[in-house]
Amino acid sequence: MRGLARRLRSNFGIRSSRMTIRSHMAWYWRWFLNLLMMAAVAGAVWWLVENSYRITGFNREEAKRQIESLGEENVQLKRDLEASRAAVAERDRQLAIDKAAQMELARNVSQLQDENATLKEDLGFLRNIMSSGATPEGLGMANLKVEQDGLPHEYRYRLLLTQGGQRRQDFKGKVQLLARIAHQGTASTLSFPGPSEGEQAGAVDFRFYQKVDGRFRIPEGAALTGYEVRVLALPGGQVKLSRSVNLQ
């Protein structure tokens, strides 16, 4: 019994197990200390960042000035580039204009050369008539030509009409060209000038001679197989002269 009593006194009495006493700090003081530590760490980091440029030899102000200078140079280069592009575009436009003018000049020169050759042929024919002292009786046709004019389906025809004999009055009539074509396996004949061009289209009125020049167009994909040139008297439409040419 005595042993049991001693054991109970040791657990619940003055001689019970030891207790640890610690000082207690309020929560706001703990937060305040935490904020002070965080501010100290932030200040240390800021100091390291600011002084790292000096430590490594890097000048921040000089870098800013270089960046501003490079920005200004970039703006100036962009302006120069735009000016160069505008100058190149202007030169290209001028070259296109010059090229078009050269092509037009070459076309005009070619036309003048053709007209000059035609005039020489007509002049040679008239000189032969004048040197012989006699003009073929009635209507005559000379220097008949039908040639392509630019595109494959566009043609130009020219001829010289003369009137010999007594020449009591001027000849009034009309020149008509009949083009024989083959298109998609079918042969047909086209008349130029057409009815829509009016009564005066192809009209001639001369006593000694007259030059006739005209153009006609056939459908795309068609082939010109031949043609016939007729000289009709007006009024009445009687055929006074004709000449036929086969190309195939």
KEMARDO-160114 format. One record per atom (N, C-alpha, C): residue in three letters; chain; atom name; x negated, y, z. Coordinates in steps of 0.2 Angstrom, whole numbers, always signed. Example, Ala and Ser with C-alpha at 12.3 -4.5 7.8 and 13.67 -1.06 7.14 Angstrom:
2
ala, A, N, -66, -28, +39
ala, A, CA, -62, -22, +39
ala, A, C, -66, -16, +39
ser, A, N, -64, -11, +35
ser, A, CA, -68, -5, +36
ser, A, C, -64, +0, +39
This chain:
248
met, A, N, -4, -6, +0
met, A, CA, +0, +0, +0
met, A, C, -4, +6, +0
arg, A, N, -10, +6, +4
arg, A, CA, -14, +12, +4
arg, A, C, -17, +13, -3
gly, A, N, -19, +8, -6
gly, A, CA, -22, +9, -13
gly, A, C, -17, +12, -18
leu, A, N, -11, +10, -17
leu, A, CA, -6, +13, -22
leu, A, C, -5, +20, -20
ala, A, N, -5, +22, -14
ala, A, CA, -4, +29, -12
ala, A, C, -9, +33, -14
arg, A, N, -15, +31, -14
arg, A, CA, -21, +35, -16
arg, A, C, -21, +36, -24
arg, A, N, -18, +31, -27
arg, A, CA, -18, +31, -35
arg, A, C, -13, +37, -36
leu, A, N, -7, +37, -33
leu, A, CA, -2, +42, -34
leu, A, C, -4, +49, -32
arg, A, N, -8, +50, -27
arg, A, CA, -10, +56, -25
arg, A, C, -16, +59, -30
ser, A, N, -19, +54, -33
ser, A, CA, -24, +56, -38
ser, A, C, -21, +59, -44
asn, A, N, -15, +56, -46
asn, A, CA, -12, +58, -52
asn, A, C, -8, +64, -52
phe, A, N, -5, +65, -46
phe, A, CA, +0, +71, -45
phe, A, C, -2, +75, -40
gly, A, N, -7, +75, -37
gly, A, CA, -9, +79, -31
gly, A, C, -14, +84, -34
ile, A, N, -17, +87, -29
ile, A, CA, -22, +92, -30
ile, A, C, -28, +90, -34
arg, A, N, -29, +83, -33
arg, A, CA, -35, +80, -37
arg, A, C, -33, +77, -43
ser, A, N, -28, +79, -46
ser, A, CA, -26, +77, -53
ser, A, C, -31, +79, -58
ser, A, N, -30, +77, -65
ser, A, CA, -35, +78, -70
ser, A, C, -36, +85, -72
arg, A, N, -42, +87, -74
arg, A, CA, -44, +94, -75
arg, A, C, -40, +97, -81
met, A, N, -39, +104, -80
met, A, CA, -36, +108, -85
met, A, C, -41, +113, -88
thr, A, N, -40, +115, -95
thr, A, CA, -44, +120, -98
thr, A, C, -41, +126, -99
ile, A, N, -44, +132, -97
ile, A, CA, -41, +138, -97
ile, A, C, -44, +142, -102
arg, A, N, -40, +145, -107
arg, A, CA, -43, +149, -113
arg, A, C, -39, +156, -113
ser, A, N, -43, +161, -116
ser, A, CA, -40, +167, -116
ser, A, C, -36, +168, -122
his, A, N, -30, +171, -122
his, A, CA, -25, +171, -127
his, A, C, -25, +178, -131
met, A, N, -26, +178, -138
met, A, CA, -26, +185, -142
met, A, C, -19, +185, -146
ala, A, N, -17, +192, -146
ala, A, CA, -11, +193, -149
ala, A, C, -11, +192, -157
trp, A, N, -6, +190, -160
trp, A, CA, -6, +189, -167
trp, A, C, -8, +195, -171
tyr, A, N, -6, +201, -169
tyr, A, CA, -8, +207, -173
tyr, A, C, -15, +209, -173
trp, A, N, -18, +207, -167
trp, A, CA, -26, +208, -167
trp, A, C, -29, +203, -172
arg, A, N, -26, +197, -172
arg, A, CA, -29, +192, -177
arg, A, C, -29, +194, -184
trp, A, N, -23, +197, -186
trp, A, CA, -22, +199, -193
trp, A, C, -26, +206, -194
phe, A, N, -27, +210, -189
phe, A, CA, -31, +216, -190
phe, A, C, -39, +213, -192
leu, A, N, -41, +208, -188
leu, A, CA, -48, +206, -189
leu, A, C, -49, +203, -196
asn, A, N, -43, +199, -198
asn, A, CA, -44, +196, -204
asn, A, C, -44, +201, -210
leu, A, N, -40, +207, -209
leu, A, CA, -40, +212, -214
leu, A, C, -47, +216, -214
leu, A, N, -50, +217, -208
leu, A, CA, -57, +220, -208
leu, A, C, -62, +215, -212
met, A, N, -61, +209, -211
met, A, CA, -66, +204, -214
met, A, C, -65, +204, -222
met, A, N, -59, +204, -224
met, A, CA, -57, +205, -231
met, A, C, -60, +211, -234
ala, A, N, -59, +217, -230
ala, A, CA, -62, +223, -233
ala, A, C, -69, +223, -233
ala, A, N, -72, +220, -228
ala, A, CA, -80, +220, -228
ala, A, C, -82, +216, -234
val, A, N, -79, +210, -236
val, A, CA, -81, +206, -241
val, A, C, -80, +210, -248
ala, A, N, -74, +213, -248
ala, A, CA, -72, +217, -255
ala, A, C, -78, +222, -256
gly, A, N, -79, +226, -250
gly, A, CA, -85, +231, -251
gly, A, C, -91, +228, -253
ala, A, N, -93, +222, -250
ala, A, CA, -99, +219, -252
ala, A, C, -99, +217, -259
val, A, N, -94, +215, -262
val, A, CA, -93, +213, -269
val, A, C, -94, +219, -273
trp, A, N, -90, +224, -271
trp, A, CA, -90, +231, -275
trp, A, C, -97, +233, -276
trp, A, N, -101, +233, -270
trp, A, CA, -108, +236, -270
trp, A, C, -112, +232, -274
leu, A, N, -111, +225, -274
leu, A, CA, -115, +221, -278
leu, A, C, -114, +222, -286
val, A, N, -107, +223, -288
val, A, CA, -106, +225, -295
val, A, C, -108, +231, -297
glu, A, N, -108, +236, -293
glu, A, CA, -110, +243, -295
glu, A, C, -118, +243, -295
asn, A, N, -121, +240, -290
asn, A, CA, -128, +240, -290
asn, A, C, -132, +235, -295
ser, A, N, -127, +230, -297
ser, A, CA, -130, +225, -302
ser, A, C, -133, +228, -308
tyr, A, N, -130, +234, -311
tyr, A, CA, -132, +237, -317
tyr, A, C, -139, +240, -316
arg, A, N, -140, +243, -310
arg, A, CA, -146, +246, -308
arg, A, C, -152, +240, -307
ile, A, N, -150, +235, -304
ile, A, CA, -154, +229, -303
ile, A, C, -157, +226, -309
thr, A, N, -152, +225, -314
thr, A, CA, -154, +222, -320
thr, A, C, -156, +227, -326
gly, A, N, -156, +234, -324
gly, A, CA, -159, +239, -329
gly, A, C, -154, +241, -334
phe, A, N, -147, +239, -333
phe, A, CA, -142, +241, -337
phe, A, C, -139, +248, -335
asn, A, N, -139, +253, -340
asn, A, CA, -136, +259, -339
asn, A, C, -129, +260, -342
arg, A, N, -124, +260, -337
arg, A, CA, -117, +260, -339
arg, A, C, -115, +266, -343
glu, A, N, -118, +272, -341
glu, A, CA, -116, +278, -345
glu, A, C, -119, +278, -352
glu, A, N, -125, +275, -353
glu, A, CA, -128, +275, -359
glu, A, C, -124, +270, -364
ala, A, N, -121, +265, -360
ala, A, CA, -117, +260, -364
ala, A, C, -111, +263, -366
lys, A, N, -108, +267, -362
lys, A, CA, -102, +271, -364
lys, A, C, -103, +275, -370
arg, A, N, -109, +279, -370
arg, A, CA, -110, +284, -375
arg, A, C, -111, +280, -382
gln, A, N, -115, +274, -381
gln, A, CA, -116, +270, -387
gln, A, C, -109, +267, -390
ile, A, N, -105, +265, -386
ile, A, CA, -98, +263, -388
ile, A, C, -94, +268, -391
glu, A, N, -95, +274, -389
glu, A, CA, -91, +280, -392
glu, A, C, -94, +282, -399
ser, A, N, -101, +281, -399
ser, A, CA, -104, +283, -405
ser, A, C, -103, +278, -410
leu, A, N, -102, +271, -408
leu, A, CA, -101, +266, -413
leu, A, C, -93, +267, -415
gly, A, N, -89, +269, -411
gly, A, CA, -82, +270, -413
gly, A, C, -82, +276, -418
glu, A, N, -85, +281, -417
glu, A, CA, -85, +287, -422
glu, A, C, -88, +284, -429
glu, A, N, -94, +280, -428
glu, A, CA, -96, +278, -435
glu, A, C, -91, +273, -438
asn, A, N, -88, +269, -434
asn, A, CA, -83, +265, -437
asn, A, C, -77, +269, -441
val, A, N, -75, +274, -438
val, A, CA, -70, +279, -441
val, A, C, -73, +282, -447
gln, A, N, -79, +284, -447
gln, A, CA, -82, +287, -453
gln, A, C, -83, +282, -459
leu, A, N, -85, +276, -457
leu, A, CA, -85, +271, -462
leu, A, C, -79, +269, -465
lys, A, N, -73, +269, -461
lys, A, CA, -67, +268, -464
lys, A, C, -65, +273, -469
arg, A, N, -66, +279, -467
arg, A, CA, -65, +285, -471
arg, A, C, -69, +284, -478
asp, A, N, -75, +283, -477
asp, A, CA, -79, +282, -483
asp, A, C, -76, +276, -488
leu, A, N, -74, +270, -484
leu, A, CA, -72, +265, -488
leu, A, C, -65, +267, -492
glu, A, N, -61, +270, -488
glu, A, CA, -55, +272, -492
glu, A, C, -56, +277, -498
ala, A, N, -61, +282, -497
ala, A, CA, -63, +286, -502
ala, A, C, -66, +282, -508
ser, A, N, -70, +277, -506
ser, A, CA, -73, +273, -512
ser, A, C, -68, +269, -515
arg, A, N, -63, +266, -512
arg, A, CA, -57, +263, -515
arg, A, C, -53, +267, -519
ala, A, N, -52, +273, -517
ala, A, CA, -48, +278, -521
ala, A, C, -52, +280, -528
ala, A, N, -59, +281, -527
ala, A, CA, -63, +282, -533
ala, A, C, -63, +276, -538
val, A, N, -64, +270, -535
val, A, CA, -64, +264, -539
val, A, C, -57, +264, -543
ala, A, N, -52, +265, -539
ala, A, CA, -45, +264, -542
ala, A, C, -44, +270, -548
glu, A, N, -47, +276, -547
glu, A, CA, -47, +281, -552
glu, A, C, -51, +279, -558
arg, A, N, -57, +276, -557
arg, A, CA, -61, +274, -562
arg, A, C, -58, +269, -566
asp, A, N, -54, +264, -563
asp, A, CA, -51, +259, -566
asp, A, C, -45, +261, -570
arg, A, N, -42, +266, -567
arg, A, CA, -36, +269, -571
arg, A, C, -39, +273, -577
gln, A, N, -44, +276, -576
gln, A, CA, -47, +280, -582
gln, A, C, -50, +275, -587
leu, A, N, -53, +270, -585
leu, A, CA, -55, +265, -590
leu, A, C, -49, +262, -594
ala, A, N, -44, +260, -590
ala, A, CA, -38, +258, -594
ala, A, C, -35, +263, -599
ile, A, N, -35, +269, -597
ile, A, CA, -33, +274, -602
ile, A, C, -38, +274, -608
asp, A, N, -44, +274, -606
asp, A, CA, -49, +275, -612
asp, A, C, -48, +268, -616
lys, A, N, -47, +263, -613
lys, A, CA, -47, +257, -617
lys, A, C, -40, +257, -622
ala, A, N, -35, +259, -619
ala, A, CA, -29, +260, -623
ala, A, C, -30, +265, -628
ala, A, N, -33, +270, -627
ala, A, CA, -35, +275, -632
ala, A, C, -39, +273, -638
gln, A, N, -44, +269, -636
gln, A, CA, -48, +265, -641
gln, A, C, -44, +260, -645
met, A, N, -40, +257, -642
met, A, CA, -36, +252, -645
met, A, C, -31, +256, -650
glu, A, N, -28, +261, -648
glu, A, CA, -24, +265, -652
glu, A, C, -28, +268, -658
leu, A, N, -34, +270, -656
leu, A, CA, -38, +273, -662
leu, A, C, -40, +268, -667
ala, A, N, -42, +262, -664
ala, A, CA, -44, +257, -669
ala, A, C, -38, +255, -673
arg, A, N, -32, +255, -670
arg, A, CA, -26, +253, -674
arg, A, C, -25, +258, -680
asn, A, N, -25, +265, -677
asn, A, CA, -24, +270, -682
asn, A, C, -30, +270, -688
val, A, N, -36, +268, -686
val, A, CA, -41, +268, -691
val, A, C, -40, +262, -696
ser, A, N, -37, +256, -693
ser, A, CA, -36, +251, -697
ser, A, C, -30, +253, -702
gln, A, N, -25, +256, -699
gln, A, CA, -19, +258, -704
gln, A, C, -22, +263, -709
leu, A, N, -26, +268, -707
leu, A, CA, -28, +273, -712
leu, A, C, -33, +269, -717
gln, A, N, -36, +264, -715
gln, A, CA, -40, +260, -720
gln, A, C, -36, +257, -725
asp, A, N, -30, +254, -722
asp, A, CA, -26, +250, -727
asp, A, C, -22, +255, -731
glu, A, N, -20, +261, -729
glu, A, CA, -17, +266, -733
glu, A, C, -22, +268, -738
asn, A, N, -28, +269, -736
asn, A, CA, -33, +272, -741
asn, A, C, -34, +267, -747
ala, A, N, -34, +260, -745
ala, A, CA, -35, +255, -750
ala, A, C, -29, +255, -755
thr, A, N, -23, +256, -752
thr, A, CA, -17, +256, -756
thr, A, C, -17, +262, -760
leu, A, N, -19, +268, -758
leu, A, CA, -19, +274, -762
leu, A, C, -24, +273, -768
lys, A, N, -30, +270, -766
lys, A, CA, -35, +268, -771
lys, A, C, -32, +264, -777
glu, A, N, -28, +259, -775
glu, A, CA, -25, +254, -780
glu, A, C, -20, +258, -784
asp, A, N, -16, +262, -780
asp, A, CA, -11, +266, -784
asp, A, C, -14, +271, -789
leu, A, N, -19, +274, -786
leu, A, CA, -23, +279, -791
leu, A, C, -26, +275, -797
gly, A, N, -29, +269, -795
gly, A, CA, -32, +266, -801
gly, A, C, -27, +264, -806
phe, A, N, -21, +262, -804
phe, A, CA, -15, +260, -808
phe, A, C, -13, +266, -813
leu, A, N, -12, +272, -809
leu, A, CA, -10, +278, -813
leu, A, C, -15, +280, -818
arg, A, N, -22, +279, -816
arg, A, CA, -27, +281, -821
arg, A, C, -27, +277, -827
asn, A, N, -26, +270, -826
asn, A, CA, -25, +266, -831
asn, A, C, -20, +268, -836
ile, A, N, -14, +270, -833
ile, A, CA, -8, +272, -837
ile, A, C, -10, +278, -841
met, A, N, -13, +283, -837
met, A, CA, -15, +289, -841
met, A, C, -20, +288, -846
ser, A, N, -25, +284, -845
ser, A, CA, -30, +283, -850
ser, A, C, -28, +280, -856
ser, A, N, -23, +275, -855
ser, A, CA, -20, +272, -861
ser, A, C, -16, +276, -865
gly, A, N, -13, +281, -862
gly, A, CA, -9, +286, -865
gly, A, C, -2, +283, -866
ala, A, N, +0, +277, -863
ala, A, CA, +7, +275, -864
ala, A, C, +9, +271, -857
thr, A, N, +15, +272, -856
thr, A, CA, +18, +269, -850
thr, A, C, +23, +264, -852
pro, A, N, +22, +258, -848
pro, A, CA, +27, +253, -850
pro, A, C, +34, +255, -850
glu, A, N, +38, +253, -856
glu, A, CA, +45, +255, -857
glu, A, C, +49, +253, -851
gly, A, N, +53, +257, -849
gly, A, CA, +58, +256, -843
gly, A, C, +55, +255, -837
leu, A, N, +58, +252, -832
leu, A, CA, +55, +251, -825
leu, A, C, +50, +246, -825
gly, A, N, +45, +248, -821
gly, A, CA, +39, +244, -820
gly, A, C, +38, +243, -812
met, A, N, +35, +238, -810
met, A, CA, +33, +236, -803
met, A, C, +26, +234, -803
ala, A, N, +22, +238, -799
ala, A, CA, +15, +236, -798
ala, A, C, +12, +236, -791
asn, A, N, +7, +233, -790
asn, A, CA, +4, +233, -783
asn, A, C, +8, +230, -777
leu, A, N, +12, +225, -779
leu, A, CA, +17, +222, -774
leu, A, C, +13, +218, -769
lys, A, N, +14, +219, -763
lys, A, CA, +10, +216, -757
lys, A, C, +15, +215, -751
val, A, N, +15, +209, -748
val, A, CA, +19, +207, -742
val, A, C, +14, +204, -737
glu, A, N, +12, +208, -732
glu, A, CA, +7, +206, -727
glu, A, C, +10, +206, -720
gln, A, N, +7, +202, -716
gln, A, CA, +9, +202, -708
gln, A, C, +7, +209, -705
asp, A, N, +12, +211, -701
asp, A, CA, +11, +218, -698
asp, A, C, +11, +217, -690
gly, A, N, +5, +215, -687
gly, A, CA, +5, +214, -680
gly, A, C, +7, +207, -678
leu, A, N, +13, +206, -676
leu, A, CA, +15, +199, -674
leu, A, C, +16, +195, -680
pro, A, N, +16, +188, -679
pro, A, CA, +17, +183, -684
pro, A, C, +23, +184, -688
his, A, N, +29, +186, -684
his, A, CA, +35, +186, -687
his, A, C, +37, +193, -690
glu, A, N, +32, +198, -690
glu, A, CA, +33, +204, -693
glu, A, C, +29, +205, -699
tyr, A, N, +32, +208, -704
tyr, A, CA, +29, +209, -710
tyr, A, C, +30, +216, -713
arg, A, N, +25, +218, -718
arg, A, CA, +26, +224, -721
arg, A, C, +25, +223, -728
tyr, A, N, +29, +227, -732
tyr, A, CA, +29, +226, -739
tyr, A, C, +28, +233, -742
arg, A, N, +25, +233, -748
arg, A, CA, +23, +239, -752
arg, A, C, +23, +238, -759
leu, A, N, +25, +243, -763
leu, A, CA, +25, +242, -771
leu, A, C, +25, +249, -774
leu, A, N, +23, +249, -780
leu, A, CA, +24, +255, -784
leu, A, C, +28, +254, -790
leu, A, N, +33, +259, -790
leu, A, CA, +38, +259, -796
leu, A, C, +36, +264, -801
thr, A, N, +37, +262, -807
thr, A, CA, +36, +267, -813
thr, A, C, +41, +267, -818
gln, A, N, +42, +272, -821
gln, A, CA, +47, +273, -827
gln, A, C, +44, +275, -833
gly, A, N, +44, +271, -838
gly, A, CA, +41, +273, -845
gly, A, C, +46, +275, -850
gly, A, N, +44, +277, -855
gly, A, CA, +48, +278, -861
gly, A, C, +50, +286, -861
gln, A, N, +56, +287, -863
gln, A, CA, +58, +294, -864
gln, A, C, +60, +298, -858
arg, A, N, +61, +294, -852
arg, A, CA, +62, +297, -846
arg, A, C, +68, +303, -846
arg, A, N, +73, +301, -849
arg, A, CA, +78, +307, -850
arg, A, C, +81, +309, -843
gln, A, N, +81, +305, -838
gln, A, CA, +84, +307, -832
gln, A, C, +80, +303, -826
asp, A, N, +81, +305, -820
asp, A, CA, +78, +302, -814
asp, A, C, +82, +295, -813
phe, A, N, +78, +290, -811
phe, A, CA, +81, +284, -809
phe, A, C, +83, +284, -802
lys, A, N, +89, +282, -801
lys, A, CA, +92, +282, -794
lys, A, C, +94, +275, -792
gly, A, N, +91, +272, -787
gly, A, CA, +93, +265, -786
gly, A, C, +91, +263, -779
lys, A, N, +90, +257, -778
lys, A, CA, +88, +254, -771
lys, A, C, +84, +248, -772
val, A, N, +79, +248, -767
val, A, CA, +74, +242, -767
val, A, C, +77, +237, -762
gln, A, N, +77, +231, -764
gln, A, CA, +80, +226, -759
gln, A, C, +75, +220, -759
leu, A, N, +73, +218, -753
leu, A, CA, +69, +212, -752
leu, A, C, +73, +206, -749
leu, A, N, +72, +200, -753
leu, A, CA, +75, +194, -751
leu, A, C, +70, +189, -748
ala, A, N, +70, +188, -741
ala, A, CA, +65, +184, -738
ala, A, C, +68, +177, -738
arg, A, N, +64, +172, -740
arg, A, CA, +66, +165, -740
arg, A, C, +62, +162, -734
ile, A, N, +66, +159, -729
ile, A, CA, +62, +157, -723
ile, A, C, +65, +150, -722
ala, A, N, +61, +146, -718
ala, A, CA, +62, +139, -715
ala, A, C, +62, +140, -708
his, A, N, +68, +138, -704
his, A, CA, +68, +139, -697
his, A, C, +72, +133, -694
gln, A, N, +69, +129, -690
gln, A, CA, +71, +123, -687
gln, A, C, +74, +118, -692
gly, A, N, +70, +117, -698
gly, A, CA, +72, +112, -703
gly, A, C, +77, +115, -708
thr, A, N, +79, +121, -707
thr, A, CA, +84, +124, -712
thr, A, C, +81, +129, -716
ala, A, N, +83, +130, -722
ala, A, CA, +81, +135, -727
ala, A, C, +86, +140, -727
ser, A, N, +84, +146, -727
ser, A, CA, +89, +152, -728
ser, A, C, +86, +158, -731
thr, A, N, +90, +163, -732
thr, A, CA, +88, +169, -736
thr, A, C, +90, +175, -732
leu, A, N, +86, +180, -730
leu, A, CA, +87, +186, -727
leu, A, C, +86, +192, -731
ser, A, N, +91, +196, -731
ser, A, CA, +91, +202, -735
ser, A, C, +88, +208, -731
phe, A, N, +84, +212, -734
phe, A, CA, +81, +218, -731
phe, A, C, +81, +224, -736
pro, A, N, +83, +230, -734
pro, A, CA, +86, +232, -728
pro, A, C, +93, +229, -727
gly, A, N, +95, +227, -721
gly, A, CA, +101, +224, -719
gly, A, C, +107, +229, -720
pro, A, N, +113, +227, -720
pro, A, CA, +119, +231, -720
pro, A, C, +119, +236, -715
ser, A, N, +117, +234, -709
ser, A, CA, +117, +239, -703
ser, A, C, +113, +245, -704
glu, A, N, +108, +245, -708
glu, A, CA, +103, +251, -709
glu, A, C, +106, +256, -713
gly, A, N, +112, +255, -716
gly, A, CA, +115, +261, -720
gly, A, C, +114, +261, -727
glu, A, N, +117, +265, -731
glu, A, CA, +117, +265, -738
glu, A, C, +110, +268, -741
gln, A, N, +107, +272, -737
gln, A, CA, +101, +276, -739
gln, A, C, +95, +272, -738
ala, A, N, +95, +266, -734
ala, A, CA, +90, +262, -733
ala, A, C, +87, +259, -739
gly, A, N, +81, +260, -741
gly, A, CA, +78, +257, -747
gly, A, C, +79, +261, -753
ala, A, N, +82, +267, -753
ala, A, CA, +84, +271, -759
ala, A, C, +78, +274, -762
val, A, N, +78, +274, -769
val, A, CA, +73, +277, -772
val, A, C, +76, +282, -777
asp, A, N, +72, +287, -779
asp, A, CA, +75, +292, -784
asp, A, C, +68, +296, -787
phe, A, N, +67, +294, -793
phe, A, CA, +60, +296, -796
phe, A, C, +61, +296, -804
arg, A, N, +57, +300, -807
arg, A, CA, +57, +300, -814
arg, A, C, +50, +297, -817
phe, A, N, +45, +298, -814
phe, A, CA, +38, +295, -816
phe, A, C, +36, +289, -812
tyr, A, N, +35, +290, -806
tyr, A, CA, +33, +284, -801
tyr, A, C, +35, +286, -794
gln, A, N, +36, +281, -790
gln, A, CA, +37, +281, -783
gln, A, C, +34, +276, -779
lys, A, N, +31, +277, -774
lys, A, CA, +28, +272, -769
lys, A, C, +34, +270, -764
val, A, N, +34, +263, -763
val, A, CA, +39, +261, -758
val, A, C, +36, +257, -753
asp, A, N, +37, +258, -747
asp, A, CA, +34, +255, -741
asp, A, C, +39, +253, -736
gly, A, N, +39, +247, -733
gly, A, CA, +44, +245, -728
gly, A, C, +42, +240, -724
arg, A, N, +46, +238, -719
arg, A, CA, +44, +233, -714
arg, A, C, +51, +228, -713
phe, A, N, +49, +222, -712
phe, A, CA, +55, +218, -710
phe, A, C, +52, +212, -705
arg, A, N, +57, +209, -701
arg, A, CA, +56, +204, -696
arg, A, C, +60, +198, -697
ile, A, N, +57, +192, -696
ile, A, CA, +60, +186, -697
ile, A, C, +61, +183, -690
pro, A, N, +66, +178, -689
pro, A, CA, +66, +176, -682
pro, A, C, +60, +172, -680
glu, A, N, +59, +172, -673
glu, A, CA, +53, +169, -670
glu, A, C, +53, +162, -671
gly, A, N, +48, +159, -673
gly, A, CA, +47, +152, -675
gly, A, C, +49, +150, -682
ala, A, N, +51, +155, -686
ala, A, CA, +53, +154, -693
ala, A, C, +46, +155, -697
ala, A, N, +46, +152, -703
ala, A, CA, +41, +153, -707
ala, A, C, +43, +156, -714
leu, A, N, +39, +161, -716
leu, A, CA, +41, +164, -723
leu, A, C, +38, +159, -729
thr, A, N, +43, +157, -733
thr, A, CA, +41, +152, -738
thr, A, C, +41, +156, -745
gly, A, N, +44, +162, -745
gly, A, CA, +44, +166, -752
gly, A, C, +48, +172, -751
tyr, A, N, +48, +176, -756
tyr, A, CA, +51, +182, -756
tyr, A, C, +53, +184, -763
glu, A, N, +58, +188, -764
glu, A, CA, +60, +191, -770
glu, A, C, +61, +199, -769
val, A, N, +58, +203, -773
val, A, CA, +60, +210, -773
val, A, C, +64, +212, -779
arg, A, N, +69, +215, -777
arg, A, CA, +74, +218, -783
arg, A, C, +75, +225, -783
val, A, N, +75, +228, -789
val, A, CA, +77, +235, -789
val, A, C, +84, +236, -792
leu, A, N, +88, +239, -788
leu, A, CA, +95, +239, -790
leu, A, C, +97, +246, -792
ala, A, N, +101, +247, -797
ala, A, CA, +103, +254, -800
ala, A, C, +109, +256, -796
leu, A, N, +110, +262, -794
leu, A, CA, +115, +265, -791
leu, A, C, +118, +271, -795
pro, A, N, +125, +271, -795
pro, A, CA, +130, +266, -792
pro, A, C, +130, +260, -796
gly, A, N, +134, +255, -793
gly, A, CA, +135, +249, -797
gly, A, C, +131, +243, -794
gly, A, N, +125, +244, -792
gly, A, CA, +121, +239, -789
gly, A, C, +118, +233, -794
gln, A, N, +118, +236, -800
gln, A, CA, +115, +231, -805
gln, A, C, +108, +230, -804
val, A, N, +105, +224, -805
val, A, CA, +98, +222, -804
val, A, C, +95, +224, -811
lys, A, N, +90, +229, -810
lys, A, CA, +86, +232, -816
lys, A, C, +80, +229, -816
leu, A, N, +77, +226, -811
leu, A, CA, +70, +223, -811
leu, A, C, +70, +219, -805
ser, A, N, +66, +213, -805
ser, A, CA, +65, +209, -800
ser, A, C, +58, +205, -801
arg, A, N, +56, +203, -795
arg, A, CA, +49, +199, -795
arg, A, C, +50, +194, -789
ser, A, N, +48, +188, -790
ser, A, CA, +49, +183, -785
ser, A, C, +42, +180, -784
val, A, N, +40, +178, -778
val, A, CA, +34, +175, -776
val, A, C, +35, +169, -771
asn, A, N, +32, +164, -773
asn, A, CA, +33, +158, -768
asn, A, C, +26, +157, -764
leu, A, N, +27, +156, -758
leu, A, CA, +21, +156, -753
leu, A, C, +20, +148, -751
gln, A, N, +24, +144, -753
gln, A, CA, +23, +137, -751
gln, A, C, +25, +132, -757
